[in-house]
């Protein structure tokens, strides 16, 4: 296991009912520092600018930062990134609590 990440993403396709465990590129963490940066890169690469917010081609990414689940104070944030139906632009929302550490410790 790589430091600060598990090395895998879980991709859930709700339209097909398919769940797939995909290995991540270690370079993404080095360049974009996990969490919001990696989610923004995935949306940039995989969602075309013409994609409607309610389209099955739009991604909804739940991610945790590099320091989530560590003893560092204040590092319990979880990010949700997608193309917003309100603006049709990249949307980034952050919330705290136990979801991020649990998500990360689940692998």
Residue, then its C-alpha position, 0 to 999 in steps of 0.5 A: x500500500x502506498x503512503x496516504x492512499x490505497x492505490x485503488x478507486x471504486x467505480x460504481x456505474x448506477x446505470x448498469x449496476x456495475x462495480x469495479x475496483x480500478x488501480x490508480x496511477x501513483x503519479x496522480x497523487x504526486x501531481x494533484x495531491x489526492x482529494x479535490x485535485x485528483x477528482x478535478x483531473x478525473x472530471x477534466x479527462x473523462x467528462x466532455x464539456x458538452x455533458x449535461x449535469x444529469x447525464x449518465x456520463x457525468x461523474x460524481x466523485x467522493x474523495x478524501x484528502x491525503x491527511x484524512x485519517x491521520x492524527x493531524x488536527x482538522x484533516x477530516x474533510x471529504x470532497x464531493x466533485x461533479x458537474x453542477x446542475x445549477x451552473x453546468x460548471x465544475x462543482x466542489x463541495x466539502x463536508x467534515x465528520x467521520x465519512x472521510x476517514x471511514x472511506x479511506x480506512x475501508x480501502 
